[in-house]
């Protein structure tokens, strides 16, 4: 690692998928910047580990050979070709993904431990840009507005304090982002937050031959689900998540709910009969995109979980973080060229992100609300599971946002129920 800079155009805080993506697109445009992270890589990150087609799309925009490289790393990246929804009454709806990346057929997505994926992304950052083992401890912003302003960031590196001055600050530190809290005034809101637990297992049976990820919507944890995601080498990422305000209101013990489900639900009990945990259940929080939070302000941008961009229904965050990173880098390039950093100008970044992801987040919110009505959810899944035309339509919706918007139309559900 090279020595920390005294001054930089763009300081990215956090080298996860959001920060790494922002860095790689800035690098492509030749924009001087610096990335800091309190961890050293490889490092684990509690997550569901699913990499959707959005991840591959962003990587293909950057360099199509990156997707090919992932395909070749079969021990780290397991190809995934679909998803199975299991309604509260046990009805299954299996949907194949249909995705074309960089004008060629490829796996629609991958499942990879964050230990591996984040290390893969970080390895693509120019070494002189990356500074690990650096914890941001304080931010000071100048009184000067617009192009004359900057941020001073105090960093703890090996017990010594170092100050970096940056024209732009990009918060990519996840749900506990200091940039989001101090500069954007972000405050956790339980109704737009999810708590989750994750463990790695081996020995689970009955999985789809094409490595479908599974979301089991259990009556006792709605709105939320239990998931089973296959990994390479016979491992599985297994976990449970639920809306935080419902956990508090109903006094739910997530760990107990998970253990009860795999012990008492017949289909799960059979599949976990010879399963063994490789790790204990570990928890983390997910700031959901069911409410739009500010993503920028005077001289700063928020990317990924720091900006609460997680899908409220599926819990997907990596693909959304990387798409936001792509937009952040492009907008920063324009901002530097024009010498603009005032809050009003940077709100254009918010508009780009929400134009790209806002429709999906709203659909996710609608579907999350649908799970509050188990009988209706059972009916919708049951009808769709038995109708080839509707299954094909839903499959296409994973690729086409215009089709996905039908999920927000009540007549879509009436068509399913009465078809």
N, C-alpha and C positions, 0 to 999 in steps of 0.2 A: 504494500500500500504506500502510495506517495504521500508526502506531507500535506496537511490540510491547507487549503488556500486561505488567504486573508480576505479576498474579495472575489465575487463571482456574479455573472449575470443572473443565473437561475440556481437556487439551492433546492434540491429535492430531498425531502425528509422521509425516509422509508424506501427500502430497495425490494419490496415485494412486487407482485405483478403490476400494481399501479405505478410505482416509482420506476421500476425497470422499463416498463413500456414507454413512459414519458421520456426517460433518458435516451432510449434507443431511437425514438423518432426525433428528438432534439439533435442527436448525433448525426442522423442522416441529413439534417439541414445544416450541419456545421455550426451549431449554436453552442457556445461555451457554457458549461454548467458543472455542477458538483452534486453527488449523491452521498448522503450519509445514512447509516443505519446502526442502531445500537447492538445488533447481533453480528455474529460472524457466520458465514455460510459454508457448508449446508447447515440449516437449522430447521427444526420442525415448526409447523404452524397448525394449530387445531383448525380443522376445516373438513368439508365433505369430500374434497379432492377431485370433484368432477370438473373437467375442462370441456366446455360446450363448443358448438360450432362458431360462436362469436370469438372465442380465443383463437381458433384456427384462422378465422377471417382476418383478425388483426395481425397475426403473425405473417399471413400471406401478403398483406399490404406492405409489411416491412421487408420481408424476404421469403419467398415461397420455399426456399431450401430449408428453412427452419422447421416447417411441417414435415418434410422428408426426414430430417434429422431425428425428430421425435418418433416417427414411424419406425426408424431403425433401432431405437433404444427400447427394445421389447421388454426388458427387465424393469424399466421405469415407467413406460407409458403403455397402458392397456387400451386398445381401440374399443370404442363403444358405439353401438349402432341403434340404440333405441332406449325407450323408457317405459316402465310399467307403473301405472297408477292402481292402487288397491283401495277400493272404497271401504267405508266403515263396516259394511255387511260382508266384506270379503270378495266382492266382485272385482275381477281384474280387467284392466284395459291396457293392452300392450301396443305401443305406438312406435313404429320404426322411424328413425330420422332419415330425412332426405336432404343431403347437403352436398354441394359441389364447391370445392375450394380451388381457387386459382385455375379455373377451367379444366379441372380433372376430378375424377371421382376419387374420394379418399374416405377414411373413417370420418364419421360425422362429429366425433369428439373422442376424448381420451379420459381415462381415470388415472391419476398419478398422485402419489403422496406429495404434499407441499415441500417436504424435505428434498425431493428430486426436482419438481417443477421450478420452484423458486431458485434453486441452485443453477438450473439450466438457464433461466432468464438472466440471473446475475452474471453468469459466465460470459454473456454477450456484451456486457457493459465494458467500455474501455477502462482498463485497470486504473489509469490516472484520474478517472472521474469518480471512482468508488472509494469510499472511506467507511469501513466497518468498525464495530466496536466503539462507535461515537454516539453518545446519548445527548439529545437536545435537552437543555435544562431551562432555557429562558429565551424570550423573544422581546426585542425592543424595536419599536418603529419610530422613524424620525418624524418630526413635525412637518417637514417639507412635503408638499403634496405633488401628485403627478410625476413627471419625469425626473424630478430632483430627489424624490424620496427613495428610501431603502430600508431594509430590515437588518438589524444586528442580531445574530443568533449565537448564544453561548452553548458550546459543546463540551461535554465531559469525555475526554479521551485518555484512558489509562490513568485516571485520577487527576489529570491536569485540565484546566479550563482553557479553551481556545475560542476565539470570537471570529465568526465569518460574517462579512457584510454582503448582502445580496439585494439586487434590484427587485427580483421576484422570488417569492417563497411558495413552494408547492407542497402541500400537506398530503402525504401518502402513508401515514403511520397507522391506519386502521381505525377501529372504533374508539380508541382512546386518544385520538389525535389531539396533541397540544395546540397545533395550528388551528384546528376547528374550534376548540374551546376558547382559546385566548383571542383569536382574531375574528372569528365568525360568530362567537357567542353561542356555540352549539351546546345544548343541554339535553341529556338523555330523556326521552319521553317513552314510557313503558308501552303506550298504545301503538308506538311505531318502532318496536324493539322486540327481538326474539332471543330467548335463551336456548342453548343447545349443548348436548353432550356427545362426545365422540370416543370410540374405541376401535382398535384394530383386532380382528378375529381371524381364525383359520378354521377350516372344517365345516363351513356352512354349505348345505346342499340345496338342490332344486333351483339353481340359477339359470337364467336364459342362456342358450348357447352362444348368442351374439353379444354377451356382456351388457345386457340392458341394466340400467340403474333402476332401482325400485323405490317408490315412495308409498308407504303404508299409512293411510289416513285412519287412525284409530279413534274411536268415539271418545275415549277418555282424555285425549290430548288435543282435540280440535279447538281452535285452528292451529294445526301443527301436524307433524307426521314422524314416523320412524322410517329410517332409510337403510338400505343395504346396497352398497356399491362394490362390485368386484374389483380386485386389483391383480396385478401380476403375482406369480409365485404362490397362488392359492390363498392369498390374503383377501380380507374384506374390510372396507371402511363402513362401520355400522354406528348409527347414532339416533338421537331423538331430539326434536326441537319443538318449541311451543311459544306462542305469543306471551310476552312477559306480563302484560296486564292481566291475562287470564290465569297465569301461574299464581300471581299474587291474589287474585280474587277468589280462586278455587282452592288455594293452598295445595298446589300440586307438587309432589316430590318427583322430579324428572327421573332420577336414578331408579327409584322404586317403580315408576311407571314403565320404564324400559325393561327392568327385570321381570315385572309381572307379565308384560306382553310376550316376551320370548319363552316364558314358562307356562302361560295359560292359554294363549291363542293357539288353537290346534295346528294351523298351518305353519306358524312360526316355531312352535314347540318341536315339531317334527324336523324342521330344517336346522334347528340349533341343537339337536339331540347329541351330536358328537362334536359340537363346536367348542373351541377353546379361545379365551381372550388372550391376546398378545400384549395388550396394554390396558390399564384401568380406564374407566370413563373419565374424560377430562372436559371441562366446560369452557365456553366462550360466548360472547354476545354478538348479535347481528343487528346493526342499525338498518331498518327497512326503508325502502323507497316508497312507502305508502303515503308519505308527505314530502313535499318538495322543500328542501332546505337550501339556503344560499350556498353556492359553490365557489364564490369569489368575493373579493373586497379589495381595498387599496393595496395593490402590489402582491396579492396572494390568490392561489387557486387551491381547491380541494379536489382530490381524485380518489375514486374507489370508496371503500368503507368509511373513510374520513368524511365523505360527503353524503353518507347514507344512501347508497345506490344499489342495495341488495334487493332482488326480486322478492316481494312479499309472499308469493305463493310457492315458488320452487326453492328459494333460498340461494339462488345463484348470485355470486358476487364477483368471481374472477373475471368472467367475460365482460361484465359491465365496467369493472375497474380498468380493464385494458382498453376498452373503447373510449372511456373518459380520458385515459392517458394519451391516446392518439389525438383527441381533440385538444387537450391541454398543450401538447407540444406544438401543434399547428397554430394555435391561438397565441402562444408565447412568441413564436417566430414573427407573426404579424405585429405583435405589441412591441417587440424590440425594434423592429424596422421603423415603426412610426413613433417610437419613444413614448408610448402610452402605458400607464400603469394605474390610472385612477379607477375607482370602483365602478363608475358608470360605464367606462370602456370595457372593463373585464367582465361585466355582466353578459357580454356577447358570448363568452365561454359557457355560461349557464344555459343560454339559449341553444347553443349547439348540442350540448349534452342532452338536454331534455327533448329537443327535436328528435334526437337519435333514440333515446331510451325511455322518454316519458310515456309513450303509448304502451310499451311493454310493462312498465311499472304500474300503470293504471290498470292494465288487464290483470296483472298479478294481484293487485288489491281486490279487484272484483272477484277473482277466483278464490282468494283467501276468505272473502266474505261468504262465498257459496258454501265453504266447508263448515260454516256455522249452522247449516241446515242439513244434518246428516241424511235425512230421508230423501231430500231433493238431490243431494250429492249422489246417493246410492242409485236413484232413478236415472240421473244423467249418465253416470258411468255405465250402468247396466244397459241402457239403450244404445250408447255409443259402441260398447263392446260387441253388440250383436249386429251392427250395421256397417258393412264394408265401405259404403260410400262415405259415411261420417268418419270412420277411422282414417280413411285416406285424406279427408279434409283436415282433420286435426293434425295428421302427420305433416301436411303441407304448411300448417300454421307455424311450425317451428322454424320455417325458413322465410315466410312471407308475412311481414307485420301487417299488411293490409288485410290479409285473411284473418290474422289473429285478432284484429279489431272486432270481428264478429262475436268474439267471446264476451264483449261488453254489451251486446244487444240481447235483450230478453227474448226476442223472437227466435234467436238461435236455440235457446233451451226449449222453447215450445215446440220447435221443429223436431228436436231430439225426442222429447217426451211423447209426441203424438204422431211420429212418423211410423 
